[in-house]
C-alpha cells in the first residue's frame, strides 16, 4: 500500500477514533499528540449523546479536543 499523498487523519497513528462506529460522530476523534492522556470516557459519552439529540454545541465549542478527520495535512502526522 502506498503512503497517502497528503497526510490524512485516517492514516495517522496519532488520530484516535473515540466515538461509536454506528453513531453520528463515527469519523470524529482527537489527536494523541494534543491530548496525551486521552479524553475522559464520560466526556466522550456526553458529547456523543448530545450529538444524537442534535446538540453540537459541546463538540464545536472553542477548545474542544474533538475534530472530524481531515486531509489538510499536519506537522504531527505519523503514518500508521
C-alpha positions as CSV (number, residue, x, y, z in Angstrom):
1,X,0.0,0.0,0.0
2,X,1.3,3.4,-0.9
3,X,1.6,6.2,1.6
4,X,-1.2,8.8,1.1
5,X,-0.1,11.8,-0.9
6,X,-1.3,14.3,1.7
7,X,-1.3,13.4,5.4
8,X,-4.8,12.4,6.4
9,X,-6.0,11.8,9.9
10,X,-7.5,8.5,9.0
11,X,-3.9,7.3,8.1
12,X,-2.2,8.9,11.1
13,X,-1.1,6.8,14.1
14,X,-1.9,9.6,16.5
15,X,-5.6,10.1,15.5
16,X,-7.9,8.3,17.9
17,X,-11.5,7.5,16.8
18,X,-13.2,7.6,20.2
19,X,-16.9,7.6,19.2
20,X,-19.2,4.7,18.3
21,X,-18.8,3.4,14.7
22,X,-22.5,3.5,14.2
23,X,-23.1,6.9,15.8
24,X,-23.3,10.4,14.2
25,X,-19.6,11.1,15.1
26,X,-18.0,8.0,13.7
27,X,-15.4,10.0,11.7
28,X,-14.6,12.3,14.6
29,X,-11.8,11.8,17.2
30,X,-8.8,13.6,18.7
31,X,-5.1,13.7,18.3
32,X,-2.9,11.9,20.9
33,X,-0.2,14.4,20.4
34,X,-2.5,17.1,21.7
35,X,-4.4,15.0,24.3
36,X,-1.6,12.8,25.6
37,X,-3.7,11.5,28.5
38,X,-6.7,10.9,26.3
39,X,-10.2,12.3,26.7
40,X,-12.2,11.1,29.7
41,X,-14.8,8.5,28.7
42,X,-17.6,10.5,30.4
43,X,-16.9,13.4,28.2
44,X,-16.9,11.3,25.1
45,X,-20.2,9.7,26.0
46,X,-21.8,13.1,26.9
47,X,-20.7,14.7,23.6
48,X,-21.9,11.7,21.6
49,X,-25.3,11.7,23.4
50,X,-25.7,15.5,22.8
51,X,-24.9,14.9,19.1
52,X,-27.6,12.2,18.9
53,X,-30.1,14.8,20.1
54,X,-28.8,17.3,17.5
55,X,-27.0,19.5,20.0
56,X,-23.5,20.0,18.6
57,X,-22.5,22.9,20.9
58,X,-20.0,20.9,23.1
59,X,-18.5,19.3,20.0
60,X,-18.0,22.6,18.2
61,X,-17.1,24.7,21.3
62,X,-13.8,26.6,21.3
63,X,-11.1,24.4,22.9
64,X,-12.9,21.1,22.2
65,X,-10.3,18.4,21.6
66,X,-12.6,16.7,19.0
67,X,-12.5,17.2,15.3
68,X,-13.5,15.4,12.1
69,X,-10.8,13.6,10.3
70,X,-9.3,15.9,7.7
71,X,-6.9,15.9,4.8
72,X,-5.5,19.3,5.5
73,X,-2.1,17.9,6.5
74,X,-0.4,18.2,9.8
75,X,3.1,18.6,11.1
76,X,2.4,15.9,13.8
77,X,1.4,13.3,11.1
78,X,2.9,9.8,11.6
79,X,1.8,7.0,9.2
80,X,0.0,4.0,10.7
